[in-house]
Amino acid sequence: MRDILDDLLSAWKSGGRAGLATVVRTFQSAPRLPGASMLVAPDGTASGSVSGGCVEGAVYELATEVAADGVPVLQRYGVSDDDAFSVGLTCGGIIDVFVEPVSQENFRELAEVAADIEAGNPVAVATVIEHPDRAWVGRRMVVWPDRASGAMGSDRADQAVADDVRGLLAAGRNGTLTYGPDGERLGEGMRVFAASYAPPPRMLIFGAIDFASAMARQGHFLGYHVTVCDARPVFATRARFPDADEVVVRWPHDYLQAELDAGRIDERTVIGVLTHDPKFDVPLLQLALTMPPVAFIGAMGSRKTHQDRLDQLIEQGVSAEQLARLSSPIGLDLGARTPEETAVSIAAEIIADQWGGGGDKLSELAGRIHHD
């Protein structure tokens, strides 16, 4: 929807009803990823694309019908045995496209959603694309990190979808979620497509060591945009960190200051300091702990290394309140020994810190499993 947002908002403001087609699932070598959209405005003009040209004509006709009758449709497009250029994908892929009517009547929050997208504020739109009860199809919920608007159809479904969509939103991911007809997590029948409008959060890993390589894999798996930074070019190489989105050779505190000045650090950013070297750690942590708050700051090291760092940071004027933002030694107590196990323990602490988890065994707790 992001690509056609201006046109969609114009159609919405006109008071008419548009047809919005969105790729919600792909198979094989599909040309567009989930979230790609095509709009047919009330006056018949089209914008956007769901397939790069292969099935646009068929989708245009369907979106026109949906705009006219107001009934949403989930349609699958793939290779056509008779004529691949008529309603099939010449690349051999398969796409599921959900086509829904959009108007001020059925999408009251669109202007607010558009404003948040324009401002870079995280927001997600979750839509029921499949359900045994046709009355549920097309129901929509807008989800922000701290609230939600709209309804799926039951309290259980609303709560389950809001919880899961916040997880996708935190990772900046689109996705199709599957539930039972009433929102049961272990069930099938209802599918919900969640479109997240937020860039992936950043994970900054300082220190090009073996633990950093394992941590980069964990960060990539969790949906972070991962940067590994080290001042030593012999260690900070792309070959050693294939899972990182970028590898930077620069003094850590200089790099962090540059990213901060450029506005590329926000409250979702995760910082892991793995260098074990005070000439890197202390100036970096001094900056990290005194700049505007981020999601997580952790540093690796022994108890003695941690205490030595604290003493030096206090000497540099870092306050007790600022020091309280530091998690060191980093990670949860999992008994980890290898770099891979240690990376899991660090990732577990980041997740617990993000969602308010305590790191205890779920089997020993009562109440809700998911945290708000």
JORA-V878297 format. One record per backbone hydrogen bond with DSSP energy under -0.5 kcal/mol. NH is the residue of the N-H (numbers start at 1). CO is the residue of the C=O. If there is no record, write none. Layout:
nh=<NH,NH>
co=<CO,CO>
//
This chain:
nh=<4,5,8,9,10,11,12,13,14,15,16,18,19,20,20,21,21,22,23,24,25,27,30,35,36,38,39,40,41,41,44,47,49,54,59,60,61,62,63,64,65,66,67,68,69,70,72,73,75,75,77,81,86,87,88,90,92,94,95,96,97,97,98,99,99,100,100,102,107,110,113,114,115,116,117,118,119,120,120,121,123,124,125,126,127,128,129,129,130,134,136,137,137,138,139,141,142,143,143,144,149,151,158,159,160,161,162,163,164,165,166,167,168,169,170,171,172,172,173,175,177,177,179,180,181,183,187,190,191,192,193,194,194,195,195,196,197,198,201,203,204,205,205,206,206,207,207,209,213,214,215,216,217,218,219,220,221,222,223,224,225,226,227,228,229,230,233,235,236,237,241,241,244,245,246,248,250,250,255,256,257,258,259,260,261,262,263,264,269,270,271,272,273,274,274,278,280,281,282,283,284,285,286,287,288,289,290,290,291,295,296,297,298,299,300,306,307,308,309,310,311,312,313,314,315,316,317,318,323,324,325,326,327,328,330,332,334,342,343,344,345,346,347,348,349,350,351,352,353,354,355,356,357,364,365>
co=<1,2,4,5,6,7,8,9,10,12,11,102,40,18,100,19,38,98,36,96,96,94,28,23,33,21,47,19,39,45,41,39,37,51,55,56,57,58,59,60,61,62,63,64,65,66,70,99,73,97,95,79,83,83,84,88,89,27,77,25,75,95,22,73,97,20,98,18,103,107,109,110,111,112,113,114,115,116,117,116,197,143,195,141,193,139,127,191,191,132,133,133,134,128,136,126,149,124,141,147,142,140,154,155,156,157,158,159,160,161,162,163,164,165,166,167,168,169,168,194,175,192,190,184,188,180,185,179,130,177,127,175,192,125,193,194,123,196,170,225,270,203,227,204,272,205,229,207,209,210,211,212,213,214,215,216,217,218,220,219,201,224,203,246,205,248,231,232,232,235,237,238,241,226,226,228,230,248,251,252,253,254,255,256,257,258,260,259,266,202,296,204,298,206,272,276,277,277,278,278,280,281,282,283,284,285,286,287,287,269,269,325,271,327,273,302,303,304,305,306,307,308,309,310,311,312,314,313,319,320,322,323,297,326,299,345,332,338,339,340,341,342,343,344,345,346,347,348,349,350,351,352,352,361,362>
//
